[in-house]
Amino acid sequence: MHHPFTPVATVPVDPARARVHEEGWQSWSPSGSYALGEKPYRPTNDNWGTVCYRPGVTVPEDAFQGEGLLALDPGDGTPVRLWAATDPLTEVPSIRLVVTDGVAEVGADGPVKEWTGATVQSVLGDWADSLRLAAPRPAPTVWCSWYEYFTAVTEDDIHENLRAMDTLDLPVDVVQIDDGYQKALGDWLTLSGRFRSREGIADAIRARGRRAGIWTAPFLVDPASDLAAEHPEWLVRTADGDFTHAGRNWGHDLRVLDTTHPEAAAYLTEVFRTLRAEGYDYFKVDFLYAGALQGVRHDAESDALTAYRSGIRLIRDAIGEDAYLLGCGAPLLASIGLFDAMRVSPDTAPHRRPEADDYSQPGQDPAEFTGVGRQWQHGRLWINDPDCLMARPAVETRERWAAHVEATGGLMASSDRLLSLDQWGVETTRRLLSGGAR
């Protein structure tokens, strides 16, 4: 799959002032700008390498590497230079930069085109503008269950927060149920014991004048799910016949749904048509990197990126053009033109620092670093999702996190138990959901 690197440019740099922008593979891959002396963020273990970075790609110790995009500000007053994938929808080359004796050597393992500009963010924006995409639709405002309840969310929690939105007069368009309503990854239409009726809760949300939203991880399959037991032929495999490994999470080794298998595709279509018919019209689709993993698929002609894009199109066809589609954990360049909004950073968290200082892991610092580095995508490729506002008193540095979310001007989503908010929390949540400084 990986071709050798061929040289594309040699650029003199000012070692003290030059900066390099690395674009990561997917939503959670660290992306942003570094001084030449800084060490870019890299996976701190193999599992996070699979789940949060570009799988199967290792970067030499003293190199910078962007996946499909890499920019260099030489720091000597000459223009910023950007190397970009020629056709990002079909091929996303790795672009590598090594500095030796004040000279940057740039190479790529696939076709790239060079752009020049005044600043790193402006030249990235120019490249995005050249794709001539339609302007993205504005995002609705959202309340999401995840950052308060995580997988333990219950139907009663949703009802409590629905009532609180009215009591606190919060302008929430969409009430989005996150991970925890389903029995298992893959068994999307079977409820966990914490929910009584998906259709019933959607009706309750809509009866209060709000829209119903729901989370799925459509390409992931839990080995303990009914789907994995009943349809092993629907799963992507390695060349030697094992199941393709999509990393480990929720205490499980995860597998990948093969959306090129006609029956698996029909099942996925049924899942999303059913949710749409039940009244859900906002869909957060997560862990999408899995759909672009290498492997043996039913359609042997389909490479991983083609399979990924056809899987997303199948979801879009099932939910309809009017439904709102938010991607997360998605291979970014391969997602161009498919989504209304896109998570552009790792998860935030009630804490500032990520685990093991790996900037692909949940934390406000990594979400801010990569969110700032990808601000150029907002309004050009999609509406940027900086991840949820958390304004309750228990959240560390909540003022700083709220300021970051507000500054992005992107998708605004609250993820608190609303009754736990103090006066600052209520006022901040109301202001950001009302469009505050935008």
C-alpha positions in Angstrom: 0.0 0.0 0.0 2.8 2.4 0.9 5.0 3.7 -1.9 8.6 4.9 -1.5 9.0 8.6 -0.7 10.2 10.8 -3.6 11.7 14.3 -3.2 9.3 17.2 -4.0 11.1 20.3 -2.7 14.3 21.6 -1.0 13.7 24.8 1.0 16.2 26.9 3.0 14.8 27.7 6.4 15.6 29.9 9.4 15.9 27.2 12.1 15.0 29.6 14.9 11.8 30.9 13.2 10.5 28.3 10.8 7.3 26.5 11.6 5.8 23.3 10.2 2.1 22.5 10.1 1.3 18.7 10.2 -2.2 17.7 9.2 -3.1 14.4 10.9 -5.0 11.6 9.3 -8.3 11.7 11.2 -10.4 13.8 13.6 -8.4 12.7 16.7 -4.9 12.8 15.1 -2.9 15.7 16.5 -2.6 18.5 13.9 -1.1 21.9 14.2 2.0 24.0 13.9 5.4 23.3 15.5 8.8 25.0 15.7 11.6 23.0 14.2 13.0 22.2 17.6 9.7 20.8 18.9 8.8 17.1 18.9 5.5 16.6 17.1 2.9 14.4 19.0 3.2 10.7 18.2 1.3 7.6 19.4 2.5 6.5 22.8 1.2 2.9 22.2 0.2 0.7 19.3 -3.5 0.7 20.2 -3.8 4.5 20.1 -1.7 4.3 16.8 -4.6 2.3 15.3 -7.5 4.1 16.9 -6.3 7.7 16.6 -3.5 8.0 14.0 -2.9 6.7 10.5 -2.7 2.9 11.0 0.4 1.2 9.6 2.3 4.5 9.2 5.4 5.1 11.4 7.3 8.4 11.1 11.1 8.5 11.6 12.3 10.1 14.8 13.5 13.5 13.4 10.9 14.0 10.8 7.6 16.0 10.5 4.8 14.3 8.5 1.4 15.4 7.3 -1.2 13.1 5.9 -2.3 14.7 2.6 -1.3 18.2 3.8 2.0 19.7 5.1 2.8 23.4 5.3 6.2 25.1 5.9 6.7 28.7 7.0 10.5 29.0 6.2 10.7 31.8 8.8 12.9 34.0 6.6 10.3 36.2 5.1 9.7 34.0 2.0 6.2 32.7 1.4 4.6 29.8 3.2 4.7 26.6 1.1 2.0 24.0 1.2 2.2 20.5 -0.3 -1.3 19.0 -0.8 -2.8 15.8 -2.1 -3.6 16.2 -5.8 -6.8 14.2 -5.5 -7.6 13.7 -1.7 -10.8 11.7 -2.3 -8.9 8.8 -3.9 -5.3 9.1 -2.5 -3.9 10.7 0.6 -0.1 10.6 0.4 2.1 11.0 3.4 4.3 14.1 3.1 7.5 14.2 5.1 9.9 17.0 6.0 13.4 16.6 7.4 15.6 19.5 8.3 19.4 19.2 7.8 21.8 22.1 8.2 19.2 24.8 7.7 17.6 23.1 4.7 14.2 21.4 4.7 14.0 18.3 2.4 10.3 17.5 1.6 9.2 14.2 0.1 5.9 12.4 -0.5 4.8 8.8 -1.2 2.2 9.9 -3.7 1.2 12.8 -6.0 1.1 16.3 -4.4 0.7 19.9 -5.7 2.5 22.9 -4.2 0.7 26.1 -3.0 2.2 29.3 -1.6 0.6 31.9 0.7 1.2 34.5 3.4 0.4 32.4 6.5 -0.1 28.7 7.2 -3.8 29.0 7.9 -4.4 31.2 4.9 -2.7 28.9 2.4 -4.6 25.9 3.9 -7.8 27.9 3.4 -6.8 28.7 -0.2 -6.4 25.1 -0.9 -9.8 24.3 0.7 -11.4 27.1 -1.4 -9.9 25.5 -4.6 -12.1 22.4 -4.0 -15.2 24.6 -4.8 -17.5 22.9 -2.3 -20.9 24.3 -1.6 -21.0 26.3 1.6 -22.0 24.1 4.6 -25.4 24.5 6.2 -25.4 26.2 9.5 -25.3 23.8 12.5 -28.2 23.5 14.9 -27.5 23.9 18.6 -27.2 20.7 20.5 -27.4 19.1 23.9 -25.5 15.8 24.0 -25.6 13.2 26.8 -21.9 12.0 26.5 -19.7 14.2 28.8 -22.0 13.9 31.8 -23.4 10.3 31.6 -21.0 8.5 29.2 -22.2 4.9 28.5 -24.4 4.9 31.6 -27.0 7.3 30.2 -30.7 6.3 30.8 -33.9 7.3 29.2 -34.8 9.1 32.5 -31.6 11.2 32.2 -32.8 12.4 28.8 -36.3 13.3 30.2 -34.7 15.2 33.1 -32.6 17.3 30.8 -35.4 17.9 28.4 -37.4 19.5 31.3 -34.4 21.5 32.4 -33.9 23.1 29.0 -37.4 24.5 29.3 -36.9 25.6 32.9 -33.5 27.3 32.2 -34.7 28.7 28.9 -31.8 27.2 26.8 -32.0 27.5 23.0 -31.3 23.9 22.2 -32.4 22.7 18.7 -31.3 19.1 18.9 -31.3 16.7 21.9 -28.7 14.1 21.0 -28.6 10.7 22.7 -25.1 9.4 22.7 -23.4 6.0 23.3 -25.3 3.8 25.8 -28.8 3.3 24.4 -27.8 0.3 22.3 -27.2 -3.2 23.4 -23.8 -3.5 21.6 -21.7 -1.9 18.9 -23.3 -3.4 15.7 -26.6 -4.2 17.4 -27.9 -0.6 16.8 -31.6 -1.4 16.8 -31.5 -3.5 20.0 -31.9 -1.4 23.2 -29.7 -1.6 26.3 -31.7 -2.1 29.5 -31.5 1.6 30.2 -33.9 2.7 27.4 -37.5 1.7 27.0 -38.3 3.0 23.5 -36.2 4.8 21.0 -39.2 6.0 19.2 -40.9 7.0 22.4 -38.0 9.2 23.5 -37.8 10.8 20.0 -41.5 11.6 20.3 -41.0 13.2 23.7 -38.1 15.3 22.4 -40.2 16.5 19.4 -43.3 17.1 21.5 -41.2 19.8 23.3 -40.4 21.5 20.0 -36.9 20.1 19.7 -35.2 17.7 17.2 -34.1 14.2 18.1 -30.4 13.3 17.5 -28.6 10.0 17.9 -25.1 8.6 18.0 -23.8 5.5 16.2 -20.4 4.1 15.3 -21.6 2.5 12.1 -18.4 0.7 11.0 -17.5 -0.8 14.3 -18.6 -4.2 15.5 -18.2 -5.7 19.0 -17.2 -9.4 18.8 -19.8 -10.1 21.5 -22.6 -8.6 19.4 -25.4 -10.6 17.8 -24.2 -9.2 14.5 -20.7 -10.7 14.8 -22.1 -14.1 15.9 -24.7 -14.3 13.2 -22.9 -12.7 10.3 -19.1 -13.2 10.5 -19.1 -12.9 6.7 -20.0 -9.2 7.0 -16.7 -8.4 8.7 -13.5 -7.1 7.0 -10.6 -9.6 7.2 -6.9 -9.5 6.8 -5.1 -11.2 3.9 -4.5 -14.3 6.1 -8.2 -14.6 7.1 -8.2 -13.1 10.6 -10.7 -10.3 11.4 -9.3 -6.9 10.7 -8.5 -5.3 14.1 -10.0 -1.8 14.6 -8.2 -1.3 17.9 -9.4 -1.9 21.5 -12.0 0.2 23.3 -14.8 -0.3 25.8 -12.8 -3.3 26.9 -13.3 -5.1 23.5 -11.1 -5.8 20.5 -13.1 -4.2 17.7 -14.0 -5.5 14.3 -15.0 -3.7 11.1 -18.3 -3.9 9.2 -17.7 -4.6 5.5 -20.1 -2.1 3.8 -19.2 -3.5 0.4 -21.0 -6.8 1.3 -24.5 -6.4 -0.1 -26.2 -7.8 3.0 -24.1 -5.7 5.4 -24.9 -2.7 3.3 -28.6 -3.5 3.4 -28.4 -3.9 7.2 -26.8 -0.5 7.6 -29.4 1.0 5.4 -32.1 -0.5 7.5 -30.6 0.8 10.7 -30.5 4.4 9.5 -33.8 4.3 7.7 -35.4 3.0 10.9 -33.8 5.7 13.1 -35.0 8.3 10.5 -38.5 6.9 10.5 -38.6 7.0 14.3 -38.1 10.7 14.2 -34.3 11.2 14.4 -32.9 13.7 11.9 -29.5 14.6 13.4 -26.9 11.8 13.2 -23.5 11.8 14.9 -21.5 9.0 13.3 -18.3 8.2 15.2 -15.2 6.0 15.0 -15.3 6.4 11.3 -11.6 5.6 10.8 -12.7 1.9 11.0 -14.4 2.1 7.6 -11.1 3.2 6.0 -8.9 0.5 7.5 -7.0 -1.8 5.0 -8.4 -5.3 4.7 -10.0 -7.9 2.4 -13.6 -6.8 1.6 -16.4 -8.5 -0.3 -15.8 -6.2 -3.2 -12.2 -6.9 -4.0 -12.0 -4.0 -6.4 -12.8 -1.5 -3.7 -9.8 0.1 -2.0 -10.2 1.2 1.6 -10.9 4.9 0.9 -13.5 4.0 -1.8 -15.2 1.6 0.6 -15.2 4.3 3.3 -16.8 6.9 1.0 -19.4 4.5 -0.3 -20.3 3.5 3.3 -20.9 7.2 4.2 -23.0 7.7 1.0 -25.1 4.7 2.0 -25.8 6.4 5.4 -26.6 9.7 3.7 -29.0 8.0 1.2 -30.8 6.3 4.1 -31.2 9.4 6.3 -32.0 11.8 3.4 -30.5 15.1 2.3 -32.4 17.1 4.9 -31.0 15.3 7.9 -27.9 16.7 9.6 -24.8 14.5 9.5 -21.8 15.0 11.9 -18.7 13.0 11.4 -16.2 12.1 14.2 -13.0 10.0 14.3 -13.1 10.3 10.5 -10.3 10.2 8.0 -10.5 13.9 7.1 -9.4 14.4 3.5 -11.3 11.3 2.4 -14.5 12.8 4.0 -14.5 16.0 1.9 -18.0 16.7 0.5 -19.8 14.1 2.6 -20.7 15.8 5.9 -22.5 18.8 7.2 -20.2 19.1 10.2 -17.0 17.4 11.3 -15.2 16.9 14.6 -11.8 18.5 14.1 -10.0 17.4 17.2 -9.6 14.7 19.8 -12.3 14.5 22.5 -12.4 17.1 25.2 -12.8 16.0 28.8 -13.6 17.3 32.3 -9.8 17.4 32.7 -7.1 19.5 31.0 -4.3 17.1 30.4 -4.6 13.9 28.4 -3.5 10.5 29.5 0.2 9.7 29.0 0.7 13.1 27.3 -0.6 11.6 24.1 -2.4 14.4 22.3 -4.8 12.0 20.5 -6.4 11.2 23.9 -9.3 13.0 25.6 -8.4 16.3 27.3 -9.0 20.0 26.9 -5.3 20.7 25.9 -5.2 18.3 22.9 -8.7 19.3 21.8 -7.6 23.0 21.8 -4.3 22.4 20.1 -5.7 20.5 17.1 -9.0 22.5 17.0 -6.9 25.7 16.6 -4.7 24.0 14.0 -7.7 23.1 11.9 -9.7 26.3 12.2 -9.0 26.8 8.4 -11.5 24.0 7.6 -14.5 25.8 9.2 -17.1 27.1 6.7 -15.0 25.7 3.9 -15.0 21.9 4.2 -17.8 21.7 6.7 -18.9 23.3 10.0 -16.1 22.6 12.5 -17.1 20.8 15.7 -14.7 21.8 18.4 -16.4 19.3 20.7 -18.9 20.0 23.5 -19.1 22.8 26.0 -18.9 21.6 29.6 -19.8 24.4 31.9 -20.6 22.7 35.2 -18.5 23.5 38.3 -16.8 20.1 38.4 -15.0 20.8 35.1 -11.4 21.9 35.3 -10.5 25.2 33.6 -14.1 25.5 32.3 -13.7 29.2 31.6 -10.8 28.6 29.2 -12.5 25.7 27.5 -15.7 27.7 27.0 -13.6 30.5 25.5 -12.0 28.1 23.0 -15.4 26.6 21.9 -16.8 30.1 21.5 -13.8 31.4 19.5 -14.2 28.6 16.9 -17.6 29.8 15.8 -18.4 26.2 15.0 -21.0 23.7 16.2 -22.2 24.6 19.7 -23.2 21.6 21.9 -23.8 21.5 25.6 -22.9 18.3 27.5 -23.7 18.8 31.1 -26.4 17.6 33.4 -28.2 20.9 33.1 -29.5 20.9 36.7 -25.9 20.8 37.9 -25.0 24.1 36.3 -24.4 27.1 38.6 -25.2 30.7 37.5 -22.0 31.1 35.4 -22.6 27.7 33.8 -26.2 28.5 32.8 -25.4 32.0 31.5 -22.4 30.7 29.5 -24.3 27.8 28.1 -27.2 30.1 27.1 -24.9 32.7 25.5 -22.9 30.1 23.5 -26.1 28.4 22.3 -27.6 31.8 21.4 -24.7 32.5 19.1 -22.9 34.8 21.5 -20.0 36.5 19.7 -20.5 34.8 16.3 
